[in-house]
Amino acid sequence: SERITDSRFAITDIAVLRQSTSTAELLVSYPRLTSKRCVEVVVHRVTLNRATNKILKREAWFRSRPCVPISAVQHASGRMEVIDAKSAYLTVGDLGYPSINSRTRRGDLGSVFKISRTEVTKVSSGHRNAQGIALVNASTLMVSEHGPRGGDEINIPEAGKNYGWPVISYGRDYSGAKIGVGTAKAGMEQPIYYWD
């Protein structure tokens, strides 16, 4: 009931927190359609019986805000990288939200988080659609981010930093129009690599 038959509502990632021969503890992320007909990115921790493939337990770990009108939904991201058996990093895209330009209205959208059962911490903001995430050498977090027409980026998110979307971008709108103010602005981070 939370995932209508529409490719925009596919599971975006499954991460293994821990597993044994009998059970697996997983994180599952997907865009959820609410009863108010709006969409949010959610992560559930799921305990699975590996012999029967039945869910033994499901608990919510994360829910993005604001809930976005269904007509706008795209760029969910929802990619995860496990830190340890109790926590993971999560990417949340801009969901195609028409008010993404407003810092106060976009809330959790376009951000990277560290999540656990008891705590959610925003790491960074200003990401469009971070669909790749990896811990390199067990300490450096890297994300690959899809821009619009060009503007794909590799970033190393750091706490409290803003990576610019939608104010700065090396991409262009699909119409060919410039996005935001250009490729740089004070207080916004540059990618370590980009494709234009």
Secondary structure, DSSP 4 states (H G I P E B T S, - for coil): --S-SSGGGS--EEEEEEE-SSEEEEEEEEEEE-TTSEEEEEEEEEEEETTTTEEEEEEEEEE-SSPEEGGG----EEEEEEEETTEEEEEE--TT-TTTT-HHHHTTTTEEEEEESS-EEEEEE--S-EEEEEEETTTEEEEEE--SBS-EEEE---TTEE--TTTB-SSB-TTS-B-TTBS--TT-PPPSEEE-
